[in-house]
Amino acid sequence: MPQMAPLYWLYLFSFFLFSLTLFFVLNYFIKPFDKMPSLSYDNKIYFKPWKL
């Protein structure tokens, strides 16, 4: 039915806005893990984990 097309796009647009809002809210509250401090390669002494 052509009369239902505006309602279809309205529902589709509202679903898109809801998904976008949910995505941004979850990204705000779920933070990525903090990086562990590791030994950087620019140190003057680099220790190998094996013995010769």
N, C-alpha and C positions, 0 to 999 in steps of 0.2 A: 504494500500500500504506500503510495507516495506521500500520504499525509503523515506517516510515521517517521519520515526521514529527518525532520528537525529534532524530534525527540531522540532519535538514535544518535545524532551528532552531539546533542547536549549530554546524553549519558556517557558517550565516549570521551567527551571533553572533561566531564566531571571525574571519570575514572582516571584519566591522565593526570589531572591536577591532584587527586588523592594519592596516586602512586608517586608523583614527584615530591609531594609534601612528606610522604612517608620515607622516601629515600633520603631527603635532606635531614629529617629528624633523626633517622638511624645513624647517618654519618656524623651528626653532631654529638650523639651520645656514645657511640661506639668508637673509641679511639684506637688507633693502631698501637701495637706493642712498642714500648720504649726500647731503643737499641741498647744492648749491653755494651759497656765500655770494653773495648778490645785493644789488644796491642796493635799499634799502627806500624806500617812498614817503613815509615820515615824515621824510626828510631835508629840510633847509631849502632846499637848492638842488637842483632837479630838472633834469637836462640832457636836452634833446630830441635824438633821434638824427638829426635833419635840420636843415638850415640854411635860413633864410628870406632 
